[in-house]
Amino acid sequence: MDETLNLMAWIVVALILTTLSNCASAELRLVPDDWTKEDTRRQWAYTTIVILDAGQTADIQNHDGIREVSPAANAFLGDQPSTGATAAYFAGSALLNYAVSAMLKPKHRAWWQRSTIAINGAVVANNYQLGLRWGF
């Protein structure tokens, strides 16, 4: 089962990268003209939180009483995610978040970025309270 989940995670990453490269070849700029330094700061904040979440998710395999409860992550990673599948899943998540951010208008982009930072920050804080650390 773990091999199937690893394969699914890599397929999702490949699809995201293919979509992004197709967008780039269709004259869609990877960094929009209206992208600001604040957008960059928020995107880095999100990416940092996702890296922390990925490390904590990889640490689940070291704890018998803890399982992955996020429905989206669990669908790809299972209850006890492997480190490789976790890295692929969260890399895809970070790329997808950036792609959405880049497509949004500035007002909506700021809202999207702040919301995803808050939600994922709460997840990392909860994971830390559960005893999860960075398992890479």
C-alpha positions, -999 to 999 in steps of 0.1 A, spaced: 0 0 0 28 24 9 43 20 -26 10 29 -42 7 60 -21 43 70 -30 35 66 -66 3 86 -63 22 114 -45 48 115 -73 20 115 -100 4 145 -83 37 164 -82 43 156 -119 8 168 -128 13 201 -109 47 206 -126 33 198 -160 4 222 -154 28 250 -143 51 245 -173 21 245 -197 10 278 -181 44 292 -186 45 282 -222 11 298 -227 26 332 -220 15 332 -184 42 348 -163 54 327 -134 58 360 -114 29 383 -122 36 420 -130 15 430 -99 35 407 -75 49 428 -46 76 423 -19 47 417 6 34 389 -17 69 374 -16 71 377 22 38 360 26 47 332 2 79 326 20 60 325 53 36 299 38 65 278 24 83 278 57 52 266 75 47 239 49 82 227 54 76 225 91 44 207 86 61 182 62 87 175 88 61 169 115 41 147 91 72 126 84 76 122 122 42 105 124 59 73 115 78 74 147 47 76 169 23 46 172 -6 65 186 -6 93 161 -19 92 125 -24 116 97 -59 131 101 -60 156 73 -84 141 47 -64 154 17 -30 143 31 -44 110 43 -58 102 9 -23 104 -6 -1 95 24 -21 71 45 -22 70 83 16 66 87 33 86 60 67 77 47 93 105 45 96 103 7 59 105 0 55 133 26 82 153 8 66 149 -26 31 157 -12 42 189 5 64 200 -24 33 197 -46 13 216 -20 38 245 -19 39 247 -57 1 246 -60 -3 273 -33 22 295 -52 4 289 -85 -30 299 -70 -13 330 -54 2 340 -88 -32 337 -106 -51 358 -81 -56 396 -82 -36 414 -55 -65 419 -31 -75 383 -33 -39 371 -33 -32 387 1 -64 372 15 -55 337 1 -19 339 14 -29 351 49 -56 324 52 -33 296 42 -6 309 65 -31 310 94 -46 276 87 -13 258 82 2 277 112 -25 263 134 -19 228 121 18 231 129 11 244 164 -14 215 170 11 190 157 38 204 180 14 200 210 9 164 200 46 158 203 55 158 166 89 173 158 107 175 125 113 140 113 135 146 82 
